[in-house]
């Protein structure tokens, strides 16, 4: 694909802070966002707790497009609407500068957003009776609720799409958005990704080890939660209106794993580089989704080494953030855009001693200067699925 899709707005909330700036500074300093976190949703017996990357400030303290009745929204919807407002502002949009509402679309990626709400509605309906279930609870107990709420809040009247593909959900959402602006289906797309901590993920976290991307002795990453919203536009249109371009989307690939669970990481890298017309040797940075899982870290290590060897800087933020599920890929895109702008790669927190069974990669324990050049974002999941995004600095 030609680089005609651009990221013009970025906002996020995660374990290291309520915004991109706070998260970036914390990563540069080598800080981590893990705390002992508990959840008592009333859906499961007892209280579930684990070491996890919980949201640092919970929600950005901004109005969600001036919308009222926000307390009726689910946590995922409230996060996406508020973070979406920040991304919209970052793109330079306001009441007098917004694109045509009919040409504004919303795409959201999530691994399980809305599942807890759905289970709560079913539980309450069966145990208390349907007359005691809040009329707001049903609509919020669905995967499409957060995307719909963001569309309503932003006044977007274009298409609304929710995709779910594990840790690659955000990359799939970005693919849909890039296609929409490249083909003229939308002037601007709000691309969101969200997953929050719930009792099920925290129960998995009780069995997880220490976040150690590519590290020896890794046994699984603690869970994390985050919400990310990007604004994607046609590059030429964005420049014509004088918008700041954070990064151009030069190539995208999203692939399923093989029938035997084989990882699609290497084919995804090759496809994205081919679509972008970028030789692997020209990359200045690879942002990996490695977070300490034995299988996914192994797949990414061999795929990245096969593509760039030890000559390209490799960074993973998830030793500091935990496994952020469906928000993983968009977190990577946001942080990689910042790395390209700063020409700097943060350290890979928690890396420690390298696993000798994995090929050597150019990870580092401190910040590194980057040469000018595009970057690759690689995301994988436990079922062999993979996505790759090539980003160029404007």
N, C-alpha and C positions, 0 to 999 in steps of 0.2 A: 504494500500500500504506500502511496505517496504521503509525505508528512503534511497533511492538510487538516488534521485535527489537533487542537491545542488546548492545554489546561490553562485557564485564565483565573480560576478561583480555587483556593484550597483552604479548608478548615477542618479541624479534628479535635476530638477529646479522647484522651487515653490515660494510661496509668502514670505517665510522667508529667501530666499537666493538661490544662484546659485549652491548649492551642498548639499550633505548629512551632511557634517560637520557644515556648517552654519545653516542649518535647525535644527539640533540636539541641537546646543548650544543655539539657540533662544528659542526652546521649553523648555529646562532646565531652562532658565531665565524667562519663563512665558511671553515672548513677543508674540504679534499677528501681522499678516501681512495684516491688512485691511486698505485700502485707498479709498477715493472717486474716482471712475474710470468711465470714459466716453468712449463711442465707437460711432463713426460716420462712418459707413461702406458704406453709400450711398445706402443701400438696403431698408431702412425704413425711413419714414419722421421724421425729427428732430434728436436730439442727445439724446441718451439714457445714463443715468448715474446711478450709485448705489454704495453703499459701498460694496467693494468686495476684495477678496484676489488675487490681481493681481501679476504677476511675479515680484519679487524684482529687478532682474538685467536683465530681459527680456531673454537674451540668454547667455549661457556660452561662453566665448571668446576663443573658441578652433576651429581648423579646423575640419570639418566633414570628417574624414578619408582622408584628403587631397583633397576632391572633389571640383571642380570648378563649376561655374554657380549656386551658391547657391541662388542667388537672384531670380531665376526662381521658387523656391520652395514655397509652402504655409507655413504659420507660424507653423502649426502643423508638417509638414515634416522637416522644418529647426530645430525645437526644438528636434525632435526625433533623427535626424541624428547627431546633435552635442552632445546631452546627450548620445546617443548610443556610440559615440567615447570614452567618459569618462568611461562608463561602460566596454567597451572592454579593455581599458587600465587597469582598476581596476582589471579585471580578469587575467591580466598578459599576454594578447595577444598582439602581434606585427607582423610586416612583416615576421619574421622568426619563430614565435611561434604560429601562428594562426592554428586552426583546418582545416581539409580538407574543401574547399569551398562547395563541394557537400554534405558535412555532416553538414553544418551550416544552420540553419533555422531561420526564423523571424516570431514572432507572436505578434500581436498588439491588444490591447483592447481600445475601445473608445465609448463614448456615442453618439457623434455627430461630430467627427472630419471630416472636409471636407464639412460639410453642407453649411456653409457660402460661401465657394468657389463655390460650385455647384449652389447655388442660384444666385451668381454674374454672373456666365457664362450664365445662362438662361436669366437673366435680360438684360445683354449686347447683347446677341444674338437676343433677341426680340426687343430691343429698338434701338440698334446701327447698327444691321446687323451682320451676322456671319463673314463677311470679316474684321471687326474691333475687333474681339475677339482674344486675344493672343493665339497662338498655344500651349503655356505652360499652359494656364488656364484650359482647359478641363481635361487633365490628373490629375491636382492637385485638381479638384473639385469632388473627390470621396473618399469614406471611406477607400479604400485600398491604397490611394496615399502615406500616411506616411510610411506604412509597406513596400511598394515597393521601396520608396526612401531609406529607411534604408538598405534594402537588396542590392540595387545597391551600396550604399556608402561603405558597409562592405564587398562587394564581396561575399556575401552569395548566394549560388546557390541551396540551399535546398528549402523546401516548404515555401510559404509565405501565412500567414493566418491573416485575420482581423476578430475579433469578436466584437459584440456590445450587451451588456446586462446591460445597465444602469450603476449604481454605481458598479456593480459586474463585469464589463467588464474585468478589469485587472485580477481578479481571474479566470475567464474563460480562458483568455490567458495563465495564469500560468498553468492551468490544461492541456491545449493542449501541452505546452512545456514539462511539467513533463512526460507526456505520451510518447512524442517523444524520450526523452533521456532514459527512462526506457525500452522502447521496441527496442532501437537501431536504430530508424529512423534518429537520429541526434546525432552528438558528442556534439554540443553546440547549444543553442538557445538564440537568442536575444529576450527577452520578454519586450515589450514596452507598455506603456499606456499614452494617452495624451487627454486632452480636454482644450480648451482655452476659454477665455471670449469673447462672441459675443453679439450683440444687443439683441438677444432673451434671453440669460441667464441673461444679465444685467437688462432687463425688468422684469424678475422674481425677481431679486434681489431688485428692487425698492419696492416690496411688502414683502420682507423678514425682519425678526427682527434681534435681536442680537444673535450671535452664543453663545449658552448656552447648551452644551451637558448635558442631564438629568436634566437641571435646571428648576426651577419654572418660569412660564411665557414665556417659549420659544414659538416662533411663526414661526420659519423657519430660516434656515441658510443662510447667505450671500453666493453668489457663489464664487468659487475659481478656479484657473487654475494651472495646473502642467503638467510636462512631467517626466516620470520615465522610466528607462531602466534597466533591470536585465540581467545578463548572467547566464543561467542555464545549468548545465552539469551533467553527471553521477558522483556520489560521488566518486566511486573507481577510475575512470579515472582522475578526478580532483586531487585527492591525489597523484596518480601516477606521475603526471606531476609537483607536488610540489606547486599546487595552494593554495591560502588562501581560505578557505571555510567560508563564512559569516554565513550561516545557512543551515541546512538540511531540506528539505520539507518532513515531516513525514506523513502527512495526508491532503487530500483535499476533499472538497465537495462543489458542486454548485447545488442549487435547485431552481426551480420556486416556486412562491407563490401559495397558494391554489386557487381554482376557485372563492371563495368569497373574494379574496384579503388577506387571512390569511397569516401571515408571516411564512416563512420557516426557520427562524433563529434557533429555538430550534432543529428541525431535522437536519439542516446543522451542528450544533455543535456536535450532537451525532454521525453523520456519519463520520465527520473528526476525532474525538477522537477515534472512533472504528477502522478506517482505520490505524491510527497511533499506536493503541494499548496503548493509554495513558489514564489512569483514570483522570477524571476531577480534582480530588484532587491533582494531581501531577503538575498542571499548576502553573507557577510562575507569569504569566501575561496574561491578556486579553486585546488586542488592539481593541477597538470598533470604528465603523464608525459614532457614534452618533455626530450630528453637530447642533442640535437644532430644528430638525423637530419633531413636536408633535407625529406623528405616528411611524416613524422609530425609534426614541429614545425609545418610549414605548416598541416596539417589542424587541429591543435589551436588554433593562433593564430587562424585564421578562425572556428572554431566558438566559442571562448571570447569573442572580440570580438563576434561576432554575438549572444551571449547576454547579456553584461554590459558590453560596451563597455570604457571605461577607468575605470569607477567602482568596480570591485571588485579587491581585492588578488589577485595571481596569483603563485604560488610553484611552483617545481619543485625537488625535492631531487636530481635525477639529474645535475646538473652537478657534484655532489660524490660521487655514488655510482656513476655509470656506468649502463649499461643492464642492469638486474637481471632481465631476461627474465620468467619466470612469477611471480617474487616481486614484481614492480613494483607491482601494484594494492594488495596487502595492506600493503606498505611505505607507500604513500600514505595508506591508511586509518589505520594506526597513527600516523603523524606528524601527520595532520590532526586526529585526536582529541586529540593533545597540544596542537596549535595552538589548538584551541577551548578547551581547559582553561586555557591560559595567556593566551588572547586576544592572541596574538602570532604573526606569520608570520616565519620565517627568511628570509634573503636567498636569491636564486637564484644560486648559485655558478657562475662561468664564463660568465655572461650576456654581459658585455662590451658591445660596440657592437651595438645592435639592428639586425637585418636590415631595411633600408628597404623590402623587398618584402613584409614582413608588417605587418598592422595593429598599432597601438600597444596594448600591454597594461600593466597597472599592476604590473609587476615592479619589484624594488628591489634595491639593492646592500647593504642593511643590514636589520636586524630592524625590523618595523613593528607598532604596536599595532593590534588588530582590534576593531571594534564587536561587540557581541553579535549573533549570528545564525548560521544554518546555513552549512555549507560544502559545496562540490561537489568530488568527486574524479573526474577525467577521465583515462582510460587509453586509449591507442590502440596499434595494431600496424601493421606494414608491409604487411598485406594488407587494410587498410581497416576491420578490426574495431575496435569501441570499446565501452567500458563507462563508466557514470556512476553514482556513488553519492552520495546526499545524506545528510550526517551532521548531527545536532543535538547540541549540548551538553546534558547531563542537566539 
